[in-house]
Amino acid sequence: MPLRNSPAITVPPFSIGTVKIVPPVVLAPMADVTNSAFRRLCKAIGRIGLVCTEQISTQALHYRSRRTLQMLDWTPQEQPLSVQLFGADPKIMAEAAAIVQDLGAAIVDINMGCWVPKVCRQGAGAALLRDPETALRVVEAVVRAVSVPVTVKMRAGWSPRDLTSVPLAVRFQDAGVQAFTLHARTAAQGFSGAADWRWIRDIKAAVRVPVIGNGDIRSPEDALHMLQDTGCDGVMIGRAAIGNPWILRHTVEYLTTGSYGPPPTPADRVEAAMRLAADLAQSMGEERAVVHLRGQISAMVRGTPGSAKTRERIVHASTLQELRRILEQWAEQAEQTP
């Protein structure tokens, strides 16, 4: 397949405090997805400028939850790394921020975008968009607690009638926040409907610090359009990278050279899937890792010859050897299909 070409354009890197984001493409924090193994895979394949942890509960960290402590498993290969925290208690948020800074976080990110009920019932995540005074106290406490840059990832507001991101961002900037990511939906939308990139443009116009755009980037062309339409400094890709980390590489190539290469071969997909599974097995054990990744690895083969039957087999796999055998049989068939 020939390279996809665009008019010559080079999107420059940007900095969050002293942390330079080169290139300006970021992996989004995603619960149960962006563990260390996935972050390392995306960093290796995508060559992106920044990766983020899945959201970490500061309450759970405060009470030393074993599962939460296991999430503090980053490696030097992932740097620079943004660690995302969620909570509504300023003191506990500050405590958690200091912990992750000491463990090597390059950036501490405050979650004000998660809309799921179990988070919002705690007054955390997107619920803070409806409680600006608590949100400001959280930000101020975290900024005081650490010397690394503090960022905030937020939705445009709770609902279209309650768009609070711009006035909040101005206040947070004055309190010391050094960058924002805006997912261009409201909390009430969840992942439904379309992202409205105009809200990214609005927040970019209101603050002096960098703004990262997020929402409905499904191709390198989408990333370029977002940058051009909103003036944001970088793009964050989330769900589109599940099963397809190559979108990160193609986006980097497109934004830095104006072209990008062909899709991954079946062999590329097998190699990536097995690397992810083997790395995750190191931290959670073989069977748990394979079961955990059934959906992600199924997504890696979706839309290819023989994928439907292969996905059925993947969801019953429980060992690395079994998973490799299934994938190699699929790759052999896919490579022989015109």
C-alpha positions as a Markdown table, in Angstrom:
| # | Residue | x | y | z |
|---|---|---|---|---|
| 1 | Met | 0.0 | 0.0 | 0.0 |
| 2 | Pro | 1.4 | 3.4 | -0.9 |
| 3 | Leu | 2.1 | 6.0 | 1.7 |
| 4 | Arg | -0.8 | 8.4 | 2.6 |
| 5 | Asn | 0.3 | 11.9 | 1.8 |
| 6 | Ser | -0.9 | 15.3 | 3.0 |
| 7 | Pro | 0.3 | 18.8 | 2.3 |
| 8 | Ala | 3.7 | 19.4 | 3.9 |
| 9 | Ile | 3.3 | 20.2 | 7.6 |
| 10 | Thr | 5.3 | 19.7 | 10.7 |
| 11 | Val | 3.5 | 19.9 | 14.0 |
| 12 | Pro | 6.0 | 21.1 | 16.6 |
| 13 | Pro | 6.5 | 19.5 | 20.1 |
| 14 | Phe | 5.4 | 21.3 | 23.2 |
| 15 | Ser | 6.4 | 21.4 | 26.8 |
| 16 | Ile | 4.4 | 20.8 | 30.0 |
| 17 | Gly | 6.6 | 22.7 | 32.5 |
| 18 | Thr | 10.0 | 21.3 | 32.0 |
| 19 | Val | 8.7 | 18.1 | 30.4 |
| 20 | Lys | 9.0 | 18.2 | 26.6 |
| 21 | Ile | 6.4 | 16.2 | 24.7 |
| 22 | Val | 8.1 | 15.0 | 21.5 |
| 23 | Pro | 6.2 | 14.2 | 19.3 |
| 24 | Pro | 2.9 | 15.9 | 20.4 |
| 25 | Val | 0.9 | 12.6 | 20.5 |
| 26 | Val | -0.3 | 11.3 | 23.8 |
| 27 | Leu | -1.8 | 7.9 | 24.9 |
| 28 | Ala | -4.9 | 8.5 | 26.9 |
| 29 | Pro | -5.5 | 7.0 | 30.4 |
| 30 | Met | -8.0 | 4.1 | 30.1 |
| 31 | Ala | -9.2 | 2.0 | 32.9 |
| 32 | Asp | -8.2 | -1.6 | 32.7 |
| 33 | Val | -6.3 | -0.9 | 29.5 |
| 34 | Thr | -3.3 | 1.4 | 30.0 |
| 35 | Asn | -1.3 | -0.8 | 32.4 |
| 36 | Ser | 2.5 | -0.9 | 32.1 |
| 37 | Ala | 2.6 | -3.6 | 29.5 |
| 38 | Phe | 0.2 | -1.7 | 27.2 |
| 39 | Arg | 2.0 | 1.6 | 27.8 |
| 40 | Arg | 5.3 | 0.0 | 26.8 |
| 41 | Leu | 3.8 | -1.6 | 23.7 |
| 42 | Cys | 2.4 | 1.8 | 22.6 |
| 43 | Lys | 5.6 | 3.5 | 23.3 |
| 44 | Ala | 7.6 | 1.0 | 21.3 |
| 45 | Ile | 5.2 | 0.8 | 18.3 |
| 46 | Gly | 3.9 | 4.4 | 18.4 |
| 47 | Arg | 7.0 | 6.3 | 19.3 |
| 48 | Ile | 4.7 | 8.8 | 21.1 |
| 49 | Gly | 5.7 | 11.7 | 23.3 |
| 50 | Leu | 3.7 | 10.8 | 26.5 |
| 51 | Val | 1.9 | 7.9 | 28.0 |
| 52 | Cys | -0.6 | 8.0 | 30.9 |
| 53 | Thr | -1.5 | 5.5 | 33.5 |
| 54 | Glu | -5.0 | 4.3 | 34.0 |
| 55 | Gln | -6.7 | 6.3 | 36.6 |
| 56 | Ile | -5.6 | 5.6 | 40.2 |
| 57 | Ser | -7.9 | 6.0 | 43.2 |
| 58 | Thr | -6.3 | 8.1 | 45.8 |
| 59 | Gln | -8.6 | 6.7 | 48.5 |
| 60 | Ala | -7.5 | 3.2 | 47.6 |
| 61 | Leu | -3.9 | 4.3 | 47.6 |
| 62 | His | -4.3 | 6.0 | 51.0 |
| 63 | Tyr | -5.6 | 2.7 | 52.4 |
| 64 | Arg | -2.9 | 0.8 | 50.7 |
| 65 | Ser | -5.1 | -1.4 | 48.5 |
| 66 | Arg | -3.0 | -4.2 | 47.1 |
| 67 | Arg | -4.5 | -3.9 | 43.6 |
| 68 | Thr | -3.9 | -0.2 | 43.6 |
| 69 | Leu | -0.3 | -0.5 | 44.8 |
| 70 | Gln | 0.2 | -3.0 | 41.9 |
| 71 | Met | -0.7 | -0.2 | 39.5 |
| 72 | Leu | 2.4 | 1.8 | 40.5 |
| 73 | Asp | 4.5 | -0.5 | 38.3 |
| 74 | Trp | 6.0 | 1.9 | 35.7 |
| 75 | Thr | 9.4 | 1.4 | 34.2 |
| 76 | Pro | 12.1 | 3.8 | 32.8 |
| 77 | Gln | 11.1 | 2.8 | 29.2 |
| 78 | Glu | 7.7 | 4.6 | 29.7 |
| 79 | Gln | 9.1 | 8.0 | 30.5 |
| 80 | Pro | 8.0 | 10.7 | 30.3 |
| 81 | Leu | 5.0 | 9.3 | 32.2 |
| 82 | Ser | 1.9 | 11.0 | 33.4 |
| 83 | Val | 0.2 | 9.4 | 36.4 |
| 84 | Gln | -3.5 | 10.1 | 36.6 |
| 85 | Leu | -5.2 | 10.4 | 40.0 |
| 86 | Phe | -8.8 | 10.7 | 41.0 |
| 87 | Gly | -10.4 | 11.7 | 44.2 |
| 88 | Ala | -12.2 | 14.6 | 45.9 |
| 89 | Asp | -10.4 | 15.0 | 49.2 |
| 90 | Pro | -7.6 | 17.6 | 48.8 |
| 91 | Lys | -5.4 | 16.2 | 51.6 |
| 92 | Ile | -5.6 | 12.6 | 50.3 |
| 93 | Met | -5.1 | 13.8 | 46.7 |
| 94 | Ala | -2.0 | 15.7 | 47.8 |
| 95 | Glu | -0.7 | 12.7 | 49.7 |
| 96 | Ala | -1.1 | 10.5 | 46.6 |
| 97 | Ala | 0.5 | 13.0 | 44.3 |
| 98 | Ala | 3.6 | 13.1 | 46.6 |
| 99 | Ile | 3.8 | 9.3 | 46.5 |
| 100 | Val | 3.7 | 9.0 | 42.8 |
| 101 | Gln | 6.2 | 11.8 | 42.3 |
| 102 | Asp | 8.6 | 10.0 | 44.6 |
| 103 | Leu | 8.1 | 6.9 | 42.5 |
| 104 | Gly | 9.1 | 8.7 | 39.3 |
| 105 | Ala | 6.0 | 10.3 | 37.8 |
| 106 | Ala | 7.1 | 13.0 | 35.4 |
| 107 | Ile | 3.6 | 14.6 | 35.5 |
| 108 | Val | 0.7 | 14.3 | 37.9 |
| 109 | Asp | -2.7 | 14.5 | 36.2 |
| 110 | Ile | -6.0 | 15.2 | 38.0 |
| 111 | Asn | -9.0 | 13.3 | 36.6 |
| 112 | Met | -12.0 | 15.6 | 36.1 |
| 113 | Gly | -13.4 | 13.7 | 33.2 |
| 114 | Cys | -14.5 | 10.3 | 34.3 |
| 115 | Trp | -18.3 | 10.1 | 34.2 |
| 116 | Val | -18.9 | 6.6 | 35.5 |
| 117 | Pro | -21.3 | 6.5 | 38.5 |
| 118 | Lys | -18.9 | 4.7 | 40.9 |
| 119 | Val | -16.4 | 7.6 | 40.5 |
| 120 | Cys | -18.9 | 10.4 | 40.4 |
| 121 | Arg | -20.7 | 9.2 | 43.5 |
| 122 | Gln | -17.5 | 9.9 | 45.4 |
| 123 | Gly | -17.6 | 13.5 | 44.2 |
| 124 | Ala | -14.5 | 12.7 | 42.0 |
| 125 | Gly | -13.9 | 12.7 | 38.3 |
| 126 | Ala | -16.4 | 14.7 | 36.3 |
| 127 | Ala | -18.4 | 15.4 | 39.4 |
| 128 | Leu | -15.8 | 18.0 | 40.3 |
| 129 | Leu | -17.0 | 20.0 | 37.3 |
| 130 | Arg | -20.2 | 20.7 | 39.3 |
| 131 | Asp | -18.3 | 21.6 | 42.5 |
| 132 | Pro | -15.8 | 24.3 | 41.5 |
| 133 | Glu | -14.7 | 25.2 | 45.0 |
| 134 | Thr | -13.8 | 21.6 | 45.9 |
| 135 | Ala | -12.2 | 21.2 | 42.5 |
| 136 | Leu | -10.0 | 24.3 | 43.2 |
| 137 | Arg | -9.0 | 23.1 | 46.6 |
| 138 | Val | -8.0 | 19.7 | 45.1 |
| 139 | Val | -5.9 | 21.5 | 42.5 |
| 140 | Glu | -4.2 | 23.8 | 45.0 |
| 141 | Ala | -3.4 | 20.9 | 47.3 |
| 142 | Val | -1.8 | 18.8 | 44.6 |
| 143 | Val | 0.2 | 21.7 | 43.1 |
| 144 | Arg | 1.6 | 22.5 | 46.6 |
| 145 | Ala | 2.5 | 18.8 | 47.2 |
| 146 | Val | 4.7 | 18.2 | 44.2 |
| 147 | Ser | 7.5 | 19.9 | 42.2 |
| 148 | Val | 6.6 | 18.1 | 38.9 |
| 149 | Pro | 4.0 | 19.7 | 36.6 |
| 150 | Val | 0.4 | 19.2 | 37.5 |
| 151 | Thr | -2.2 | 18.8 | 34.7 |
| 152 | Val | -6.0 | 18.4 | 34.6 |
| 153 | Lys | -8.0 | 16.2 | 32.2 |
| 154 | Met | -11.6 | 17.3 | 32.0 |
| 155 | Arg | -14.8 | 17.2 | 30.0 |
| 156 | Ala | -16.4 | 20.3 | 28.6 |
| 157 | Gly | -18.9 | 20.3 | 31.5 |
| 158 | Trp | -21.5 | 18.1 | 33.1 |
| 159 | Ser | -24.1 | 18.8 | 30.4 |
| 160 | Pro | -24.5 | 21.1 | 27.4 |
| 161 | Arg | -26.4 | 23.5 | 29.8 |
| 162 | Asp | -23.5 | 23.4 | 32.3 |
| 163 | Leu | -20.3 | 24.0 | 30.4 |
| 164 | Thr | -17.8 | 24.8 | 33.1 |
| 165 | Ser | -14.4 | 23.8 | 31.7 |
| 166 | Val | -13.3 | 27.2 | 30.5 |
| 167 | Pro | -13.9 | 29.2 | 33.7 |
| 168 | Leu | -12.5 | 26.3 | 35.7 |
| 169 | Ala | -9.4 | 26.1 | 33.5 |
| 170 | Val | -8.7 | 29.8 | 34.0 |
| 171 | Arg | -8.9 | 29.4 | 37.8 |
| 172 | Phe | -6.8 | 26.2 | 37.7 |
| 173 | Gln | -4.1 | 27.9 | 35.6 |
| 174 | Asp | -3.9 | 30.7 | 38.2 |
| 175 | Ala | -3.4 | 28.0 | 40.9 |
| 176 | Gly | -0.5 | 26.5 | 39.0 |
| 177 | Val | -1.8 | 23.9 | 36.6 |
| 178 | Gln | 0.6 | 23.7 | 33.6 |
| 179 | Ala | -1.5 | 22.0 | 31.0 |
| 180 | Phe | -5.1 | 20.8 | 30.2 |
| 181 | Thr | -6.5 | 17.9 | 28.3 |
| 182 | Leu | -10.1 | 18.4 | 27.1 |
| 183 | His | -12.2 | 15.5 | 26.0 |
| 184 | Ala | -14.7 | 17.3 | 23.8 |
| 185 | Arg | -17.8 | 15.7 | 25.2 |
| 186 | Thr | -19.9 | 16.4 | 28.3 |
| 187 | Ala | -20.0 | 14.0 | 31.2 |
| 188 | Ala | -23.6 | 13.3 | 30.5 |
| 189 | Gln | -22.7 | 12.1 | 27.0 |
| 190 | Gly | -20.3 | 9.4 | 28.2 |
| 191 | Phe | -18.9 | 8.1 | 25.0 |
| 192 | Ser | -22.1 | 8.6 | 23.0 |
| 193 | Gly | -22.7 | 11.2 | 20.3 |
| 194 | Ala | -20.0 | 13.1 | 18.6 |
| 195 | Ala | -17.1 | 15.1 | 20.2 |
| 196 | Asp | -17.5 | 18.8 | 19.7 |
| 197 | Trp | -14.0 | 20.1 | 19.0 |
| 198 | Arg | -15.2 | 23.7 | 19.3 |
| 199 | Trp | -14.9 | 23.2 | 23.1 |
| 200 | Ile | -11.2 | 22.5 | 22.7 |
| 201 | Arg | -10.8 | 25.7 | 20.7 |
| 202 | Asp | -12.6 | 27.6 | 23.5 |
| 203 | Ile | -10.4 | 26.4 | 26.3 |
| 204 | Lys | -7.3 | 27.0 | 24.2 |
| 205 | Ala | -8.3 | 30.6 | 23.6 |
| 206 | Ala | -8.8 | 31.1 | 27.4 |
| 207 | Val | -5.5 | 29.8 | 28.8 |
| 208 | Arg | -1.8 | 30.4 | 28.3 |
| 209 | Val | -0.6 | 26.9 | 29.0 |
| 210 | Pro | -0.7 | 24.0 | 26.6 |
| 211 | Val | -4.0 | 22.3 | 25.7 |
| 212 | Ile | -4.2 | 18.7 | 24.5 |
| 213 | Gly | -7.3 | 17.7 | 22.4 |
| 214 | Asn | -9.1 | 14.4 | 22.9 |
| 215 | Gly | -12.2 | 12.8 | 21.4 |
| 216 | Asp | -13.0 | 11.1 | 18.1 |
| 217 | Ile | -9.5 | 10.8 | 16.8 |
| 218 | Arg | -9.8 | 7.6 | 14.7 |
| 219 | Ser | -7.2 | 8.3 | 12.1 |
| 220 | Pro | -4.0 | 10.4 | 11.5 |
| 221 | Glu | -6.1 | 12.7 | 9.4 |
| 222 | Asp | -8.5 | 13.3 | 12.3 |
| 223 | Ala | -5.5 | 14.3 | 14.5 |
| 224 | Leu | -4.3 | 16.8 | 12.0 |
| 225 | His | -7.8 | 18.2 | 11.5 |
| 226 | Met | -8.2 | 18.7 | 15.3 |
| 227 | Leu | -4.9 | 20.5 | 15.6 |
| 228 | Gln | -5.8 | 22.8 | 12.7 |
| 229 | Asp | -9.4 | 23.4 | 13.7 |
| 230 | Thr | -8.7 | 24.1 | 17.4 |
| 231 | Gly | -5.2 | 25.4 | 17.7 |
| 232 | Cys | -4.5 | 22.8 | 20.4 |
| 233 | Asp | -0.9 | 21.9 | 21.1 |
| 234 | Gly | -1.1 | 18.1 | 21.0 |
| 235 | Val | -3.6 | 15.3 | 20.5 |
| 236 | Met | -4.5 | 12.4 | 22.8 |
| 237 | Ile | -5.7 | 9.1 | 21.4 |
| 238 | Gly | -7.5 | 6.6 | 23.5 |
| 239 | Arg | -10.1 | 4.0 | 22.4 |
| 240 | Ala | -8.8 | 3.9 | 18.8 |
| 241 | Ala | -5.5 | 2.5 | 20.0 |
| 242 | Ile | -7.1 | -0.5 | 21.7 |
| 243 | Gly | -6.2 | -3.3 | 19.4 |
| 244 | Asn | -4.5 | -0.9 | 17.0 |
| 245 | Pro | -1.4 | 0.8 | 18.6 |
| 246 | Trp | -0.2 | 1.4 | 15.0 |
| 247 | Ile | -2.6 | 4.3 | 14.8 |
| 248 | Leu | -0.2 | 6.1 | 17.2 |
| 249 | Arg | 2.8 | 5.5 | 14.9 |
| 250 | His | 0.9 | 6.5 | 11.8 |
| 251 | Thr | -0.3 | 9.7 | 13.5 |
| 252 | Val | 3.2 | 10.6 | 14.6 |
| 253 | Glu | 4.5 | 10.0 | 11.1 |
| 254 | Tyr | 1.6 | 12.0 | 9.5 |
| 255 | Leu | 2.1 | 15.0 | 11.9 |
| 256 | Thr | 5.9 | 15.1 | 11.5 |
| 257 | Thr | 6.4 | 14.1 | 7.8 |
| 258 | Gly | 3.0 | 14.5 | 6.1 |
| 259 | Ser | 2.8 | 10.8 | 5.2 |
| 260 | Tyr | 2.4 | 7.4 | 6.9 |
| 261 | Gly | 3.0 | 3.8 | 6.0 |
| 262 | Pro | 0.9 | 0.7 | 5.4 |
| 263 | Pro | -1.2 | -1.1 | 8.0 |
| 264 | Pro | 0.6 | -3.8 | 10.1 |
| 265 | Thr | 1.0 | -7.2 | 8.6 |
| 266 | Pro | -0.5 | -10.3 | 10.3 |
| 267 | Ala | 3.0 | -11.1 | 11.6 |
| 268 | Asp | 3.2 | -7.6 | 13.1 |
| 269 | Arg | -0.1 | -8.2 | 14.9 |
| 270 | Val | 1.0 | -11.6 | 16.2 |
| 271 | Glu | 4.3 | -10.2 | 17.5 |
| 272 | Ala | 2.5 | -7.2 | 19.2 |
| 273 | Ala | -0.2 | -9.4 | 20.8 |
| 274 | Met | 2.3 | -11.9 | 22.2 |
| 275 | Arg | 4.6 | -9.2 | 23.5 |
| 276 | Leu | 1.7 | -7.6 | 25.3 |
| 277 | Ala | 0.5 | -10.9 | 26.7 |
| 278 | Ala | 3.9 | -12.0 | 27.8 |
| 279 | Asp | 4.7 | -8.7 | 29.5 |
| 280 | Leu | 1.4 | -8.6 | 31.3 |
| 281 | Ala | 1.9 | -12.2 | 32.4 |
| 282 | Gln | 5.0 | -11.0 | 34.3 |
| 283 | Ser | 2.9 | -8.9 | 36.6 |
| 284 | Met | -0.4 | -10.8 | 36.9 |
| 285 | Gly | 0.4 | -14.4 | 36.0 |
| 286 | Glu | -0.1 | -16.2 | 32.7 |
| 287 | Glu | -3.8 | -17.2 | 32.8 |
| 288 | Arg | -5.0 | -13.9 | 34.3 |
| 289 | Ala | -3.1 | -12.0 | 31.6 |
| 290 | Val | -4.5 | -14.0 | 28.7 |
| 291 | Val | -8.0 | -13.7 | 30.1 |
| 292 | His | -7.6 | -10.0 | 30.7 |
| 293 | Leu | -6.4 | -9.4 | 27.1 |
| 294 | Arg | -9.0 | -11.5 | 25.3 |
| 295 | Gly | -10.9 | -8.4 | 24.1 |
| 296 | Gln | -7.9 | -6.4 | 23.2 |
| 297 | Ile | -6.2 | -9.2 | 21.2 |
| 298 | Ser | -9.5 | -10.0 | 19.5 |
| 299 | Ala | -9.6 | -6.3 | 18.4 |
| 300 | Met | -6.1 | -6.7 | 16.8 |
| 301 | Val | -7.4 | -9.3 | 14.3 |
| 302 | Arg | -10.9 | -7.7 | 13.7 |
| 303 | Gly | -11.6 | -6.9 | 10.1 |
| 304 | Thr | -9.1 | -9.3 | 8.6 |
| 305 | Pro | -9.6 | -12.6 | 6.8 |
| 306 | Gly | -10.6 | -15.4 | 9.2 |
| 307 | Ser | -11.0 | -13.0 | 12.1 |
| 308 | Ala | -14.5 | -14.0 | 13.2 |
| 309 | Lys | -13.5 | -17.6 | 13.9 |
| 310 | Thr | -10.2 | -16.5 | 15.4 |
| 311 | Arg | -11.9 | -14.2 | 17.8 |
| 312 | Glu | -14.2 | -17.0 | 19.0 |
| 313 | Arg | -11.1 | -19.1 | 19.7 |
| 314 | Ile | -9.3 | -16.2 | 21.5 |
| 315 | Val | -12.0 | -15.8 | 24.0 |
| 316 | His | -11.5 | -19.3 | 25.2 |
| 317 | Ala | -7.7 | -19.2 | 25.4 |
| 318 | Ser | -6.0 | -19.3 | 28.8 |
| 319 | Thr | -2.3 | -19.9 | 28.1 |
| 320 | Leu | 0.3 | -18.0 | 26.2 |
| 321 | Gln | 1.1 | -21.2 | 24.1 |
| 322 | Glu | -2.5 | -21.6 | 23.2 |
| 323 | Leu | -2.9 | -17.9 | 22.3 |
| 324 | Arg | 0.2 | -18.0 | 20.1 |
| 325 | Arg | -1.0 | -21.1 | 18.3 |
| 326 | Ile | -4.4 | -19.5 | 17.5 |
| 327 | Leu | -2.7 | -16.3 | 16.3 |
| 328 | Glu | -0.1 | -18.0 | 14.2 |
| 329 | Gln | -2.8 | -20.2 | 12.5 |
| 330 | Trp | -4.8 | -17.0 | 11.8 |
| 331 | Ala | -1.7 | -15.2 | 10.4 |
| 332 | Glu | -0.9 | -18.1 | 8.1 |
| 333 | Gln | -4.5 | -18.0 | 6.7 |
| 334 | Ala | -4.6 | -14.2 | 6.5 |
| 335 | Glu | -1.2 | -14.0 | 4.6 |
| 336 | Gln | -2.5 | -16.5 | 2.0 |
| 337 | Thr | -5.7 | -14.6 | 1.4 |
| 338 | Pro | -5.5 | -12.1 | -1.5 |
